[in-house]
Amino acid sequence: MSDEFEIYLNSKIGKRNKNLEFLASFFESNELQILKEKSISIVGTNGKTSSAFYLNEIFIKNDISSVLFTSPHLVHVNERIKINNEIISDEKISSYMDDLKQFETENNIELAYFEILFLTSCKLFLESKADYFIVEAGIGGLYDTTSILNVDTVCITNVNYDHMDLLGESLEEIFHQKIQISDNPKRIIFGDSNLYKLHKNYVHDKFDLTENDIYLNDLESKNKMNLNFGTALKIFESIITNFDVDKISTVESYPKVQGRFEEVSKNPIKIIDGAHNASSLETLINYIEENHSIGDFDLYIGMKKGKNINEFMNKISTKNFNQIYLIENDSFFDQTKTSDFENYFKTNVLTYKVETIDHFYRSKNPSILTGSLYLVGKYKKEYS
C-alpha cells in the first residue's frame, strides 16, 4: 500500500468503532440497496471466518463472483479484503483514502481502523459489480459497524460467552444482540439448529419470517471445520436455487482455513490455532484428542486483553499437557500480561513457564500455540 495510506491507517489503531450513525451516509441510497440485497452477514461467537471462507470457496467453484471481508488479518492487512479470492492490491486498498478523509472532514468524525477497512470493502464490492458480498461481523450485531448494510441474508453460526461486557451476561442476551445485525432479513441461516429451537419464538416475533425463510445446518460433528463447511453450504443453498451438486463436494476438497488447526510442523507435530474463548478452545482440544495424545504436547498460551482467562484456563487445567508456557509480555498486539494469569495458576496449583514465540518455533517437542489470532498472526509473520 502507499506510504501515505499506511500512515493514515496505522494512525487509527486502537480507535473505537463509534461512528455507526454516520457510516451509511458514505453511500448513495441506490448503493445501500445493492448492499442490502447482495450482502451476506455472518455473525456468531465462533466459526464466522471459517464459514465465510468456505462460502467464498463454494462460490468460486460455482463460477459466482464475490468480495469477502473478514477480520482480523494474520500477516498483512490486505488479507481482510478479497475479490474472487484474490487479496486486494496495495494500489486498490490505498485508492479510497481521499474519499475516506473527505468523509471524516464533512462529518467532523475520526474513523476507526475497522471502519476504514469495512467501508473500503463495501466500495470495492460496489465497483466490482460482483455477485455477492460476504461480510463477517466484528463484535455482536445490533451495534456492529457492519449492521449498516441491513442485509437480506443473515447467518448466525453459534452463540457462546464472549465480549460479555458489550453483548450481555446471558446467552439469550448475546443471541439477541447478534441476530439483530439486520432489521428485516429475508432469510436466516442457523449454523446450530438447536440455537433456532431455543429462540424460535423470539425470531418470529422479531422478524417477518416464515419457516420457509429459516435454514438449519443439521450436521452433527465434533469437527468444527465440518460444521462450518455445513453452515456455508446451507447459506449457499438458501440463495442459489440451481447449482451443480458435483461442484460442491466435501470439506476435504477445499483449502484449509489459515490459523485454524493449522499444522506448521510434522516432526515434531506443531499446531497453531486462534482459539480465543472457552468454546473455541474446547473445539481445539477435541481435535487434538481425536488425532493425538494430549499428554505429549506442550501448550503455549497468549491472550488478548479483555478475554476471560479463568474460563479459558478451566478448559486447560483438566487436561494433562506436558508443559504450559505463557508467551512473554509485549509479544503481539494488545496482549494481556502474564501476571494476569498468576492468580489462576496459584489457586489451581498449576505450574507454568514464561517463554517466547521463538521458543515454540525452536522446540523439539510436540507443541500447540493458541489463545489469540493476533498471536497466531505474529507467528506466521515471523516464521512462515
N, C-alpha and C positions, 0 to 999 in steps of 0.2 A: 504494500500500500504506500501511498505517498507519505513523505515525512510529515507534511502538514496535517494530514488526516490522522496519522498515528499519534501525533502530539495531541490533537483535538480529542480523539477517542480516549486516550490514556488519562487525559485530564478529568474524565468522567468516572474513573474507577472509584468505587466507594460511595458514589452519589445514589440517593434513594430514588426509586421509581415513584414519583409523586405528581405526575402531570397528566393523570388519566383524563381529567375533564377537558384537556386541550387537544389530545392526540388525534381525535377523529377529524379535527379541522385541518389536519395536514393533507387531507384528501378531498377531492370533489365528491359530490353526492353520488354520481354515477360510479365512481371508483369504489366507494363504500359498498354499493350494491353488488358489484362484481366480487369484492372480497367476501361479502356475506354468503353469496351463493356458491363460490368456488373454494372456500377455505374449509379445512377440517381441523377443528380444535381438539387437541389431545391433552386431557387433564388426568390427574391421579397422583397418588403418593409415589409409586414406583412403576417402572416399566414404560414411562412416556417416551423416552428417547428410543428404546428398542422397538416399540410398536410403530413409532414414526419411521424409523429406519426400515423396518420390514415392509411397511406400506409403500414407501418410496421404491423399494426394490421390486415389489409386485407391480407397481405402475410401469416401471421400466420394462419388465418382462412382457407387458401387455401393450407396449408402444403408446403409453399415455404420458404426456409431458407433465412435469411438476417442478415446483420450487419447495424446498424443505428448509424449515427454520427450527433449530434445536439449540439447547444450551445445557451446561456450559461447553466450551471447546476444551479439547485436551492439550493441543500444542499451539495451533495457530487460530486466531480469532475468525479467519475466513471459513473455518470448518463449520461454523454455525449456519451458514447460508449456502445451499447447493441448488443448482438448476440442472435438472436432468442428471443428477448425481455428480455433477462437476462443481467443485468448490469455487465460489465466487472469486473472480480475479482481483488482484490488488488494485488494478486500474478501476474496475467497476465499483468495488466497495468504497473507493475514495471519491467517486464521481458525484455522490449525493451530498457532500459536505456543505456546499454553499447553500443548498435548499434547507438543510437542517439548521444551519446558523441563522439564516433569514427567519425561519420559523421561530427560533428562540427569541430573536430580537423583536419580532412582531407581537409575540405573546408575553414578553418580559419573563421568560422562564429559562431554566437550565435543564436540558435533557440529561437523563442518566445513561449510563453505559448500555444497559439492556434496552432502553427505549430507542436509542440511536440505531442499534442493530436490528431491532424489530421493524422500525419504520423503513429502514433500508431494505429489508427483505420484502416488505409489502410493495415498495416501489419497483423492485426488481421483478416481482411476480406480475404486476400490472403491465410493465413494459414488455415482458417476455411473452405475454398472452398464452402462458402455459395453461394446461387443462385444470390443474388443481394446485392448491397451496396448502401444504401440510405444516401445521403450526403447533409446536409443543409449548404449552403454557409455562410461565415462570413459576410462580407460587400461588396456589389456590385457584381462584376462578373469578369470583364476583368482582374483586378489585385488582385483578391481574391486568397488566399492560395490554395483553393480547385480547382482552374482553371487548375492546372497541370494535372488533370485527363482527360481533353479534351473529355468529355463524349459523348456517342451517344444519350443519353436521357436527355433532359433539360426540367424542369418545371419552369415557371415563374408565381408566384401566383398573384401579382398585383404590381403596381408602385405608390408610393406616395413620398411626400417630407420628406427625412430623410438622414442624413450623406451628406448634400449638399456640405460641404467643400471638400469632397472626390469624390463625384459622379457627381456634376454639379448642376446648379441652376434651370434647367428646367426639367419637367417630361420626355421630349424627351431625354435629355442627360442622365438622370438616367436610362431610359429604355435601351439605347444603352450600357451603362456600364454593366448592369445586364445580358442582353441577350447574351453578349459575354463571358459567363462563359466557353463556348466551341467554338473552331474554326470551327468545322464541325459536328454539331449534325445531327443525322439521323431522329430525331423527336423532336418536341417541343410541350409541353402541356401548354395551357394558362388557368390559374385559373379564369381569367376575359376575356370573349370573346370579350368585347369591346376593350381591350388592343390590341388584334390581328387586329381588324378592323382599329385601329388608326395607327398601324405600319406595316401593311401588306406589303407594297411596300419595306420598309427597310428590313424586314425579308427575303423576297425572293431575294432581290438584294444581301444581305449579305451572305446568305447560299444557298446551292444547295438543296432546298427542294420543293416538290410539295404540293398541297393542301391535298393530302392523308397523308402527313407527319405531318400535323398540327392537334392537338386535342384540342377542346374547351370545357370548362366547361360552359354550358349554363344555369346552375341552377341560379335562381334569388331568393335571400333570404336576409333579414336583419340579420339573424342569421349566423354569420361568421363561426361557427363551422359546420353548414350545408354546407356552401360554401367550406370550407377547406376539408371536407369529400368528397364533389363532385369532387374537384380537385384531391384528392388521388385516387378516383375511375377512373377518366379519365387517370391518369398515369398508373394504373393497366391495364386498357383496351388497352392501347397503346402498351404494351409489352407482355401481356398474351392473347393469342388468344382463347384458350379453357379453360373455367372455369365454375364452378358451380354457377349459379346466386344465388341459395339459400344460398350459403355460404357468400354472400356479405352483405345482409340485409340492415339496415338503421343505421344512426349515433347513434341512441338511444341504439343500441345493443352493442356498443363499450365502453370501459372505457373512462372517461373524461380526457382531457389534463390537467396536473397539472399546476397551476399558471395562468390558463385562465378561467375567470368567475367562479372561484373556491369558493364555499360556505364553509367557515370554521366554521360557527355557524348558527344554525337555529333560535335560540331565545336568543338574538336578531339576525336578519339576518346580517351576515358579509361576505363580498366578497373580495377576493384578486385577483388582475389581473395585469399582467405585461405590460399593455399598456404604451408605452414609446414615442409615437408621436401622432400628432393630429388625424390621421386617425384611429389608433387603439383605441384611447380614445373615438372617436365618436362611434365606434362599441360597446365599453363598455357601454356608455351612452344609446345607443339604446336598449341594452339588459336590462338595469335597468328600462328604461321607459316602456318596454314591459311587465315586470314582477312585477314591484313595483311602488311606488310613490316616485319620486326622492327627493321631499322635506323632506322626512322622514330621509334621510341619512346624516351622517357626512362624509366628504371626507378627507382622509389622503393622502398627496402627498409627494413623494420623487423622485427626478430625478437624472440620471447620468450626469456627466459633458459633455458639448458639445451638449446637446439637445436644441431644440428651445422652450424655456419657453413661449414666447409670443403666439405662435401658439397653444401650449398645453393649456394654460390658457384661450385663446379665446373660446375654446370649453366648458370651465367650467363657465366662467363669465356670460353666458346667462342662466344658469341653477340655479334653486333655491335650492341649497343644504342647509341643516340646518346649518352646520358649516364647515368651511375649516380649516384644520390643515396642517402645514408643518412639516415634520419629522425633528427632531433636527439634527444638523450637526454631521458628522462622525458616522452615524448610519449604513452605508453599504459602500461597495467598490466604490470608485471614485464618491462619491456623490457630487452634486452641492450644494453650500452654500445657506442657507435660505436667505441670504442678496441679492442673485441674483434675487430673486422674488420681492424685495421691490418696485422697480420702477413700475412694472406692477400693484401691488396692490394699490399703491398711485395714479397712473394715472387713474385707473379704479374705484377708491373709493371703494375698497373691503377690508373687514376685514379678518384677519386670526390670528391663534394662533400657536405657536410652541410647539409640543409635541413629545413624544417618541413612538416607536413602541409598547412598553408595554401599553401605554395609549389606543391605538387601541385595543389591546388584552383584556384589562380590562373594556373597555367602555360598558355601558348598552344600548347604542343607536345603531340603525341600522347604519352600517358603511362600507365604501369602502376604501381599501388600494391599491394605484396604483402609477404608474409613472416610474417603473423600475422592470425588472425581478430580478435584484440584491436585491432590497428591498423586493420583494416577497420571494426570497430565504432566506433572512435573517430572515423573519418572520417564515417561515416553519422550519428553522433550530432551532429556539429558542422555538417555541410553538407547533409544530406538533408532 
